[in-house]
């Protein structure tokens, strides 16, 4: 089933026709856009999928569409937020740091059974793909957002 989400990502990112396929999403910055659209589609059509989303940003203020991802919990979407700004001193109780092997292994133990989608700035995608490949993951789709 294709979810044409109204972004350039719609041609690369689509939901597999088998609803039992486990998915992993990694978003950095503006790269959250295609995932928001896919998740909103699931909410609107009342479909459940097993999705783990890692949303990485500099600070909590940069997490867009958090209301949509919170609503999607009932549809099988688990969102892990992590901030990368080491100097951030605000009230943040969730994850800190860039995506790494330990974060993936801890938060998503079945990582090797998932189809992964990675979206965001070029450097972030390259780093995330390198982490996934170091874990033996080979099913990876990418969508670059150059200029961000």
N, C-alpha and C positions, 0 to 999 in steps of 0.2 A: 504494500500500500504506500503510495507516495503522498507525502504531506508537502504540497507546494506552499511554502511558508511566506512568500512575498519578499524573499531576499535572494541574493546571488547564490546563497547556500542551498536553496531548494533543489538545485540540480545535482548537488553532491550529497546532501544529507536528506535521507528519507527513512521512514520507518520500514524495517523489513516486513514482508508479508506475514511471516510467522510471528505471531504475537508473543510466543514463548522465548524468542531470542532475547537473551540478556544483553543490555546495552550499558556502556560506560561513556559519559560525556565529560570532557575537560574544556573549560571555558576560561579565557583570560580577557579582561577588558570588554571591548565591544563584541568580542567573540561569543558573548552570551546570547546575542540576538537570534541566531537560528535555533538554539535550544529553547529559548522562550517561546518561539513560534511553534515548535514541535510539541512542547509540553502544553501550551494553550490549546492546541488541536486535540490532544488527548483529553483534556478537561472538557472541552466543548462537545466532544463525541462520547464522553463517559467511557473511555477505554483505559484499561490498566496495562502497564508495562513494567517490567523489572528494570529500572534505570537508576544508576548511581551517577550523580553529577558532582564533579569537583569544580567549584567556582572560585577562581583565584583573582584577587585584586589587591591593590596597594593598601587600601583602607576600607573600613566598613561602608563609608559613604559611597563607594564606587559599585556596590552590589545593586545592580538594576533588577527590577522585576521580582524582587524577593516575595512579594505578595502572591505572584503566580506560582512560584516554586513551593511556597508554603501550602497553598491550596492543592498542589499536585501530590502531596504526600498520600492522600487517600487513593490515588491512582498508581501507586507503586514507585513514585519518584523520590529518591532520597538525595538530598542536597547537602554537600559538605562545603562549607565556606572557609577560606583561609586567606589571611592578610599577609602581605609580604613586607610591609613597612616596619622595619625593626624599631623605629623611633616612635611608633604610634603608642600613645599613653592613655588613650580613652578606655572606656569600659567595654572591653572585648573579651568574651569568655569562650569563644570558639577557637578553631585552629589558627596557628601562625606558621608562616614559612611557605616556601615554594613547594610545588608538588615534587615529591621524591618517592623512591621505592618504598620506604617505610610507611609513608602516608597511604599509598595505594594498598599495600599489603595489609595494613591495619584496618583501614576503612572499607576495603572491598576485597576480602579474602579470595573470592572466586574470580578475580580479575582476568585470569587466563581463559575463562569461559565466556567472555563478553566480546561483543563487537564494539570497538572504540571509535568515537568521533572526537576530534580535537579542533577547536576553533579559537582564533585570536591573532595577536601579532606574530609575525614571522619567527622571531627569536623564542617566544613562548611555545609555539607549536613545535619547533625543532627540539627544544629542551624536553617537552612532554613526550614526544615521540621517542626520543632517546631513552627516557626512563622506561616507557612501556616496552620497548625492544629489549632493554637490559633485563626485563622480567620475563622475556620469552613471548611477549604478545606480538602477534603478526597481523591480526585483523584490525587495521587502523585506517580511518578515513580522515582527511585533513581539509580545512577551509581557512585560508589565510585572509586576514584583514590588513592589507598593507597601509602604511601611513599612520598607524595608531600606536 
